[in-house]
Each structure stands twice: as C-alpha cells, then as structure tokens.
C-alpha cells in the first residue's frame, strides 16, 4: 500500500514561486518504482538516474519503509540554458509494510542508477502445511440414553 501526501502539490507550487535559481527549479514529484513478489520475498526496484549513491537512504520505522535520495542541481552559473528538463532535488517514497515481512532482513543494492530493495517474508507468514493427528482407534459415539424410571 502506498502512502499519499496531500501537500505534495502545494509544495511544488510553493517551490516554483519562491525558487529563483537558474536552470530547472522543478523537483521530482515521485520516484518511479516496481514492486513484485518472487518466491518468499518482495522486490522493490526504483529508478534513480544520476543520483549519488551516498545520498540514497533506505530505512524502516514502525512498519513504514522509506526510500529517499537526492540529485544535486547543476552548478554551471555561466551557462545560458536552452532547455532544462532534468529534475533535481529530493526524491522520497514510503510504503506501509504489513506484519508478514521480516524487517530485520531487508537488504538494498544500488547499481547503474537502479535501487533494488529485497524484503523477505517473515517465517510466521509463510504458508505451511498443518499436520493432522490421527487417533489409533476410532471411538464409537454412543447415543445419550435417558433413564425413564
């Protein structure tokens, strides 16, 4: 389940009105990602092109996985921009994790601008077969007789 930030549009408008930097003052609105389940773990893959690996942060707090990263702005002050469409700024996504994941075993890798987070399913949440005990001999059920004396 993804969390919704009702103030994100207001933040974008406010930044565009108050930001006087040269070049693009647009910041990314969301981090494109995929989430799937493979065998006994979930895999989150997020595109973070041009992001310094040192700025990528993945943490879990109270059942919420937060992925954040920062792409720094260009610093060519003398450039006369003809087109400036690439985003810079802070990226962030939050996912609400259920009780069925092992938060202690979450791992992440960042390679070629792609962040991959592996979220294992907790042992207690994995499907399992329940053994049925069989009695050695079957007992007959006797009807309840009422003494009519």
N, C-alpha and C positions, 0 to 999 in steps of 0.2 A: 504494500500500500504506500503510495506516495503522499507526502505532506504538501499542503497548499499554503502559500504565503500571500494573503490578500493585499499586502502592502507593496509587493514587488513592482507593480505598475506605477504606483505613486513614487517609489524610489527612482525608477527610470526617468520619470518626468522631472523630478526634483534635480537629479544629477545633470540632466540635459540643460536645464535652465541656469543652474549655478556653476557649471563647469566651463571654464574659459581656456582650456588647454588647446594647443594647436593639434591638428590631426584629428583622429577619431576620438570622440568623447563617449562613444557608445560602449556599454559593457554588456557582456553576455547575459541573456535572460535565463538560460538554463544550460545544463551540461547534457549533451546527448548521450544516452546510455541504453544498454540492453541488459535484460535480466532473464536468466533461464535456470532450470533445474536439470542437473546431469547426475544420474545415479543418486548418491546420498549427499549431495551438496548443491548449493546455488552458486551461480557465477554471474557477477555484475561486471560488465565491460563498459567503460566510459571513454569517450574521445576527448583528449585534452591536447590538441596540437599546439606546439610552440610553448608549452608550459614547462618551466624549470622543474625538474624532479624534486628539488629541495622545497618547493612551495606546495607540493601535494601533501594533503593531510587526510588520513582516514581514522575515524575514532568511533567508538560505541559508548553511548551513555544512556542508561535507563531504557534499554530496548530500542534506541534510535541509532541507526548508522548514519554518520555524516561524512560526506566526501567533499573536500574543498581544495581549491587550487587557485593560483594567481598567475596571470600572464602580465608581465610588465609592459608599460607603454613605451613606444619608440621615443628615442631621445634626440632625434635629428632636428635641432632647433632651426637650422638654416634651410631646411627643406621647404619647398613650395609644393604642397600636396595637390596632385591632380585627381587622385582617387584615394580614399581612405575608408575601406570597408571591413578591415580585420578588427575583431574585438580585442580589447584588453581589459584587465580588471580581475575581480574575484568571481570565481565560479563556485557554486555550492549546491549540493543535492542532499536531501535527507530521506531516509527510508525507515519506516517503522518495521522492526523485526518482531516476529511472533515468538512465543515461548519455545518453539520447536527447533531453535538454532543454537549451536554451540558458540557463544560469543567469545570464549577464551581461545578458540582455534581459528578465528578469522585470519586470513593472510592476504597480502596485496603485493602486486608487482606493477611496475611502470616501465614500459618498453615502447620505443618509437611513437610516443605521443598517445599511447593507449594504456589506461589503468585497468587492471584486472583484479577484482576482489573475489576471493573464494570464501564462501560462507557455508561451513559444514552443518548438516542436520544433526541435532543432538541425539545421542543414543536412545534416550527415552521417547523420542518422537519417531524413530524408525519403525516401519511395520515389522511385526514379529508374529510368529505362529504360536498360538497358545495350546499347550498340550492338554489333552483331556484324560483325566484319570478314569480307569475302568475298574469297577468292583469285581473281585474274584468270582463271586457267585451272586446271582440275581436273587433278590428277595421278592417274595410274593406279597402283594398288598392284600391284606385281609379286610373284608368289609366290617365296619363297626356294628356289632350286634348289641341291641338294647335288651336287657332282661326285663320281661314283662310280668314279673311276678307280683 
